[in-house]
Amino acid sequence: MGIPISAAFLYLATRSLDLTQVRGALGSADPLLLALAALLLVPVYLAQAARWRRIARREAQAPLPVFLEFVVAGVAVNNV
């Protein structure tokens, strides 16, 4: 059920895009800056995972990587 709904919303969000402009924008993007932006997300996600681990410390004794998985999964689901 989720995939058809996601596909429908993706269509609605992109139906009026000019693909030539999109290709141009992606082609002119600096790959180094994109990589830097992605790397800068790592400490943000780690801080969020540490915060959630601290919030849940009485209920869950899980290591930081588990909470990091939760944070990244939450971001992925929110971006669909």
C-alpha positions as CSV (number, residue, x, y, z in Angstrom):
1,M,0.0,0.0,0.0
2,G,2.8,2.4,0.8
3,I,4.6,2.1,-2.5
4,P,1.6,3.0,-4.7
5,I,0.8,6.0,-2.4
6,S,4.4,7.1,-2.5
7,A,4.4,6.8,-6.3
8,A,1.2,8.9,-6.5
9,F,2.6,11.6,-4.3
10,L,5.9,11.6,-6.2
11,Y,4.0,12.0,-9.4
12,L,2.0,14.9,-8.0
13,A,5.2,16.6,-6.7
14,T,7.1,16.3,-9.9
15,R,4.5,16.5,-12.7
16,S,5.2,20.1,-13.5
17,L,9.0,19.9,-13.3
18,D,11.0,20.8,-16.4
19,L,13.4,17.8,-16.6
20,T,15.9,19.8,-18.7
21,Q,16.2,22.3,-15.9
22,V,16.6,19.6,-13.3
23,R,19.4,17.9,-15.3
24,G,21.0,21.3,-15.7
25,A,20.9,22.0,-12.0
26,L,22.3,18.6,-11.1
27,G,25.0,18.9,-13.8
28,S,26.1,22.2,-12.5
29,A,26.2,21.1,-8.8
30,D,29.6,20.9,-7.3
31,P,30.2,17.2,-6.3
32,L,32.7,18.2,-3.6
33,L,30.1,20.5,-1.9
34,L,27.5,17.7,-2.1
35,A,29.9,15.3,-0.5
36,L,30.7,17.9,2.2
37,A,27.0,18.5,2.9
38,A,26.4,14.7,3.2
39,L,29.4,14.4,5.6
40,L,28.1,17.3,7.7
41,L,24.9,15.3,8.3
42,V,26.8,12.6,10.1
43,P,27.5,14.5,13.3
44,V,23.9,15.8,13.3
45,Y,22.5,12.3,13.1
46,L,25.0,11.1,15.8
47,A,23.9,13.9,18.1
48,Q,20.2,13.1,17.5
49,A,21.0,9.4,18.2
50,A,22.8,10.3,21.4
51,R,19.9,12.4,22.5
52,W,17.4,9.7,21.9
53,R,19.6,7.2,23.7
54,R,19.7,9.5,26.7
55,I,15.9,10.0,26.6
56,A,15.3,6.2,26.4
57,R,18.1,5.2,28.9
58,R,15.6,4.0,31.5
59,E,13.6,1.9,29.1
60,A,16.2,0.7,26.6
61,Q,19.8,-0.2,27.1
62,A,20.8,-0.2,23.4
63,P,24.1,0.9,22.0
64,L,24.4,4.2,20.1
65,P,24.5,2.5,16.6
66,V,21.0,1.1,17.2
67,F,19.6,4.6,17.9
68,L,21.5,5.9,14.9
69,E,19.6,3.3,12.8
70,F,16.4,4.6,14.3
71,V,17.3,8.2,13.5
72,V,18.3,7.5,9.9
73,A,15.2,5.3,9.3
74,G,13.0,8.1,10.7
75,V,14.6,10.7,8.4
76,A,14.1,8.3,5.4
77,V,10.5,7.7,6.2
78,N,9.8,11.4,6.7
79,N,11.3,12.2,3.3
80,V,9.1,9.8,1.4
